[in-house]
Amino acid sequence: MAGSRSSKGARTLSQKYFVCPEIYQRETQRIFDRQWICIGRTSEIEKPGQYFLYESDGRSLIVVRGQDEKLRCLFNVCRHRGTRLCDTEAGQFDHKIQCPYHAWSYKLDGNLAAAPNMADVDGFELADYPLHEAPCAIWEGFIFINHAQSPPPFQEVYKPISNRFKDWALADLVSAQRITYEVAANWKVIFQNYSECYHCPFVHPQLSPLSSYTSSSNDFEAGPFLGGPMILNEEHQSLSMDGKRCAAVLPGVGQKDARRVYFYTLFPSLFISPHPDYVMTHRIERLGIDQTRITCDLLFHPDAIKEPNFDPGPAIEFWDMTNRQDWKICEQTHRGITSDGYQPGPYSNLESVLVAFDENYLTVMNGQLNSE
């Protein structure tokens, strides 16, 4: 519980980790080019030909479901002269992906199907020019990619948390609401804010009556996966504007978890927050040193959504309000960190997960703990 935690005398990260362009580039190379990154949900592309684009660090990927039902992450780059094949953020391909420049066309599995006026080129073979593909993995309905040439197996990396959410059956859940936010703060500020409730009584006055910040504890206290539960106050059923559930308790959720809300961070791109009646997720995208995009989904059981009186509004309103409170204080924090007056300060014992986040981040970045 909260009283048993320790910040181990640690201090906050040095300013350079939030403002330095060289650090940002090192993050690209050592984190975002090597770690498994969440880029969306399989429910966004359920039918053959459905796709969405994923853009990051100058790369563009077409995430598409093939005629064989398999999901692939294809580079949005024609193998002829490099033209981007697609500019529309999401949509439906009609059996092929065609370059707008010279009409080279590709099957939905990425193989080149036709290349006008290339038949008389010596040695040219369609089979030699498929679209390049990024490694991808599917877990609990989430899509992950990795840009490393030889990425570590996803199953191995995610083994510590692979079955943690089985009672909520995340892959079966459906988004009742998606809200996308752009926040003028470094992505690590977002992670750190989500990882502690020291701030909750001051920033989230509407949360405290539903669940006390002192009730929080942690299942994971080291490494890339961090977090744990908060206990709902006796008279409340879930986190919503009125403290009532917006749907029945999810089918696999037991009696103990019907009284809890969990908050987990999955480094470096995903938050998962199981509630008794729904699951909230945040997908984190680093847009720049001082800019982060956050895509928030509230996932409900499809049977609940079909109910004639289903109303997710109280949960949506509660979390949109709470998110905006968080983003505002994150922006205020980022502005303070970038000023000349910032120096690393001491963590509270209530911020032990932030210490664990920093340790994992610095280990991945440079193989050492923060000694500055």
C-alpha positions in Angstrom: 0.0 0.0 0.0 1.0 3.7 -0.1 2.7 3.6 3.2 5.2 0.9 2.2 6.5 2.7 -0.8 9.8 4.4 -1.0 11.3 7.0 -3.4 14.8 5.7 -2.3 15.9 9.3 -2.0 15.7 9.9 -5.7 15.3 13.2 -7.4 13.5 14.2 -10.6 15.2 13.9 -14.0 17.6 16.6 -15.1 16.3 19.4 -17.4 18.2 18.1 -20.4 15.9 15.0 -20.7 13.0 17.3 -21.4 14.5 20.0 -23.6 17.7 18.8 -25.4 17.4 18.0 -29.1 20.3 15.5 -28.8 18.3 13.6 -26.1 15.3 13.6 -28.3 17.3 12.0 -31.1 18.7 9.5 -28.7 15.2 8.6 -27.6 14.3 8.0 -31.3 17.3 5.7 -31.7 17.2 3.8 -28.4 13.5 3.8 -27.6 11.1 4.5 -30.5 13.2 2.6 -33.1 13.7 -0.4 -30.8 10.8 -0.8 -28.5 7.4 -2.3 -29.3 5.1 0.7 -30.0 1.3 0.6 -29.7 -0.2 2.2 -32.9 -3.9 1.4 -32.6 -6.7 -1.2 -32.2 -7.5 -4.1 -34.5 -11.2 -3.0 -34.4 -10.2 0.0 -36.5 -9.6 -2.3 -39.5 -11.9 -5.3 -39.2 -12.7 -5.9 -42.9 -10.3 -6.7 -45.8 -9.0 -3.5 -47.4 -9.7 -1.3 -44.3 -6.6 0.7 -43.3 -5.3 3.6 -41.4 -2.0 5.5 -41.6 0.5 5.7 -38.8 3.0 8.5 -39.0 6.1 8.9 -36.7 9.6 10.4 -36.9 9.3 10.9 -40.7 8.0 7.4 -41.4 4.5 6.6 -42.8 3.0 3.1 -42.5 -0.2 1.8 -44.1 -1.8 -0.5 -41.5 -4.1 -2.7 -43.5 -6.1 -5.9 -43.3 -5.5 -8.2 -46.3 -7.8 -10.4 -48.2 -6.4 -13.2 -46.1 -7.6 -11.4 -43.0 -4.0 -10.9 -41.8 -3.0 -7.4 -40.6 0.2 -5.9 -42.0 2.1 -2.7 -41.5 3.4 -1.7 -44.9 5.7 1.3 -45.6 3.8 4.0 -47.4 6.5 4.2 -50.0 6.3 3.1 -53.6 9.1 0.8 -54.7 9.5 2.7 -58.0 10.5 6.3 -57.1 9.5 6.5 -53.5 6.2 8.4 -53.8 3.8 8.1 -50.9 1.1 5.8 -51.9 -1.7 7.2 -49.7 -2.4 10.5 -48.0 -5.9 9.8 -46.6 -5.7 9.0 -42.9 -8.0 6.1 -43.0 -10.3 4.3 -45.4 -11.0 1.3 -47.6 -8.8 0.0 -50.4 -10.6 -1.8 -53.3 -8.3 -4.9 -53.5 -5.2 -2.9 -54.3 -2.9 0.0 -53.3 -2.0 2.1 -56.3 0.7 4.7 -56.6 -0.8 8.0 -57.8 2.4 8.8 -59.8 3.0 6.0 -62.2 0.3 3.6 -61.3 2.4 0.8 -59.8 -0.2 -1.2 -57.9 0.2 -3.6 -54.9 -1.9 -6.3 -53.5 -3.1 -5.9 -49.9 -0.3 -8.2 -48.7 2.2 -5.7 -50.2 3.3 -7.8 -53.2 3.6 -5.8 -56.5 0.8 -6.7 -58.8 1.3 -4.4 -61.8 3.9 -2.0 -63.0 2.9 -0.3 -66.3 5.6 0.0 -69.0 8.1 -2.1 -67.0 7.8 -5.4 -68.9 10.6 -4.5 -71.4 13.1 -3.6 -68.6 15.8 -6.2 -68.6 15.7 -8.3 -65.4 12.6 -6.6 -64.0 10.4 -9.0 -62.0 7.3 -8.0 -60.1 8.2 -10.4 -57.3 11.4 -8.4 -56.5 9.6 -5.3 -55.5 7.1 -5.8 -52.7 6.4 -3.0 -50.3 8.7 -3.0 -47.3 7.0 -4.2 -44.1 7.5 -3.3 -40.4 7.3 -6.2 -37.8 4.0 -6.1 -36.0 2.3 -7.9 -33.2 -1.3 -8.2 -31.9 -2.0 -8.4 -28.2 -5.4 -7.9 -26.4 -6.8 -6.1 -29.5 -3.9 -3.7 -29.7 -1.5 -3.4 -32.7 2.2 -2.9 -32.0 5.1 -2.3 -34.3 8.9 -2.3 -34.0 11.3 -0.6 -36.3 14.4 -2.6 -35.2 16.0 -4.8 -37.9 15.9 -7.8 -35.5 13.4 -6.9 -32.7 13.1 -8.9 -29.6 10.1 -11.3 -29.8 7.0 -9.5 -28.6 5.8 -12.5 -26.6 9.1 -12.4 -24.7 9.0 -8.7 -23.9 5.4 -8.8 -22.9 5.6 -12.0 -20.9 5.4 -10.3 -17.5 2.1 -8.7 -18.3 0.7 -11.0 -21.0 -2.2 -12.4 -18.9 -2.7 -9.5 -16.6 -5.9 -8.3 -18.4 -7.5 -11.7 -19.3 -10.4 -11.1 -16.8 -11.4 -8.0 -18.8 -11.1 -9.7 -22.2 -9.7 -6.5 -23.8 -9.7 -7.9 -27.3 -13.5 -8.3 -27.2 -14.3 -4.8 -26.0 -15.5 -2.0 -28.3 -14.8 1.7 -28.1 -17.9 3.8 -27.1 -15.9 7.0 -27.3 -12.6 8.2 -28.6 -11.1 11.6 -27.8 -7.8 12.8 -29.1 -5.8 15.5 -27.3 -2.7 17.4 -28.2 -0.7 18.5 -25.2 2.2 21.0 -25.1 4.4 18.9 -22.9 7.1 16.3 -23.2 5.8 12.7 -23.4 7.6 11.7 -20.2 5.7 14.4 -18.2 2.5 12.6 -19.4 3.8 9.2 -18.2 4.9 10.6 -14.9 1.7 12.4 -14.2 -0.3 9.3 -14.9 1.9 7.2 -12.6 1.1 9.0 -9.3 -1.9 10.2 -7.4 0.0 12.5 -5.0 -1.6 15.3 -7.2 -5.1 13.9 -7.1 -6.7 15.8 -4.2 -5.3 19.1 -5.6 -5.8 18.7 -9.4 -8.8 16.3 -9.4 -11.3 17.3 -6.7 -14.1 15.3 -8.3 -12.0 12.1 -8.1 -11.2 12.1 -4.4 -14.8 11.4 -3.2 -14.9 8.3 -5.5 -11.5 6.8 -4.6 -9.0 8.0 -2.1 -5.4 8.5 -3.4 -4.2 6.8 -0.2 -5.8 3.5 -1.3 -3.5 3.1 -4.3 -0.9 0.3 -4.4 1.3 -1.3 -7.1 1.5 -4.7 -8.8 4.5 -3.8 -10.9 7.2 -1.7 -9.4 10.2 -2.1 -11.8 10.9 -2.3 -15.5 8.8 -1.2 -18.5 5.4 -2.1 -17.0 4.3 -0.2 -13.9 1.2 0.4 -11.8 -1.6 -1.1 -9.8 -5.0 -0.5 -8.2 -7.0 2.1 -6.4 -9.9 1.0 -4.3 -13.3 2.5 -4.8 -15.0 4.2 -1.8 -17.7 2.0 -0.3 -20.7 4.0 -1.7 -19.4 4.2 -5.3 -19.4 1.6 -8.1 -17.0 3.0 -10.7 -15.4 6.2 -11.9 -18.1 8.4 -13.5 -19.7 11.7 -12.8 -22.2 10.1 -10.4 -20.0 7.2 -9.2 -22.4 4.7 -10.7 -21.5 2.1 -13.3 -22.5 2.8 -16.9 -22.9 -0.9 -17.7 -22.9 -4.3 -15.9 -19.6 -5.5 -14.4 -17.6 -7.0 -17.2 -18.3 -10.8 -17.5 -14.9 -12.0 -16.3 -14.3 -9.5 -13.5 -14.5 -11.0 -10.0 -15.8 -9.6 -6.8 -12.5 -8.1 -5.7 -11.9 -6.3 -9.0 -15.5 -5.0 -9.0 -14.3 -2.7 -6.2 -11.1 -1.5 -7.9 -9.8 0.6 -10.7 -6.3 -0.1 -12.1 -3.8 2.2 -13.7 -0.9 0.7 -15.7 1.7 2.2 -17.9 3.3 0.1 -20.7 6.5 1.8 -21.7 6.7 3.8 -24.0 3.3 4.2 -25.6 0.3 2.9 -23.7 -1.8 3.3 -20.6 -4.4 0.7 -19.6 -7.0 1.4 -16.9 -9.4 -1.4 -16.2 -12.6 -0.4 -14.4 -15.4 -2.8 -13.2 -17.6 -1.9 -16.2 -15.2 -0.6 -18.8 -11.6 -0.2 -19.7 -10.0 3.2 -20.5 -6.9 3.3 -22.6 -4.5 6.1 -23.6 -2.2 5.7 -26.6 0.8 8.1 -26.3 2.5 9.5 -29.4 5.6 11.7 -29.1 5.2 14.5 -31.7 8.2 16.6 -30.6 10.2 17.7 -27.6 7.3 19.7 -26.3 4.3 18.1 -28.0 2.4 14.8 -27.3 -0.7 13.4 -28.9 -2.9 11.3 -26.6 -5.7 9.1 -28.0 -8.1 8.0 -25.3 -10.7 5.2 -25.7 -13.4 4.0 -23.4 -14.0 0.3 -24.1 -17.2 -1.4 -23.2 -18.5 -4.9 -23.7 -20.4 -5.2 -27.1 -23.4 -6.6 -25.3 -23.6 -3.6 -23.0 -23.4 -1.2 -26.0 -26.4 -3.1 -27.6 -28.6 -2.4 -24.5 -31.3 0.1 -25.4 -30.6 2.3 -22.3 -26.8 2.1 -22.6 -25.4 5.5 -21.7 -21.6 5.9 -21.4 -22.0 9.6 -21.0 -21.2 9.9 -17.2 -17.9 8.0 -17.7 -17.0 9.9 -20.8 -17.7 13.2 -19.1 -15.8 12.3 -16.0 -12.6 11.2 -17.8 -12.7 14.0 -20.4 -12.8 16.4 -17.4 -10.1 14.5 -15.5 -7.9 14.2 -18.6 -8.1 17.9 -19.3 -7.2 18.7 -15.7 -4.1 16.4 -16.2 -3.1 17.9 -19.5 -3.3 21.4 -18.1 -1.0 20.6 -15.2 1.3 18.7 -17.5 1.7 21.8 -19.7 2.3 23.9 -16.6 4.9 21.4 -15.4 6.7 21.3 -18.8 6.9 25.1 -18.9 8.4 25.1 -15.5 10.9 22.4 -16.3 12.2 24.4 -19.3 12.9 27.5 -17.3 16.2 28.6 -15.9 14.8 28.2 -12.4 14.3 24.4 -12.6 16.5 22.0 -10.7 15.8 18.4 -9.9 13.6 18.1 -6.7 13.1 15.2 -4.3 10.4 12.6 -5.0 7.7 11.9 -2.4 7.3 8.3 -1.3 3.9 8.5 -3.0 5.9 8.9 -6.3 7.8 5.6 -6.1 6.5 4.5 -9.5 8.0 7.7 -11.0 11.4 6.6 -9.7 10.9 3.2 -11.3 9.9 4.9 -14.6 13.0 7.1 -14.5 15.3 4.1 -13.8 13.9 2.1 -16.7 14.0 5.1 -19.0 17.7 5.8 -18.2 18.6 2.2 -18.4 17.2 2.0 -21.9 18.7 5.3 -22.9 22.3 5.0 -21.6 22.6 1.9 -19.4 23.0 3.8 -16.2 20.8 5.1 -13.4 20.4 8.8 -12.8 23.4 10.1 -10.9 23.1 13.7 -11.8 
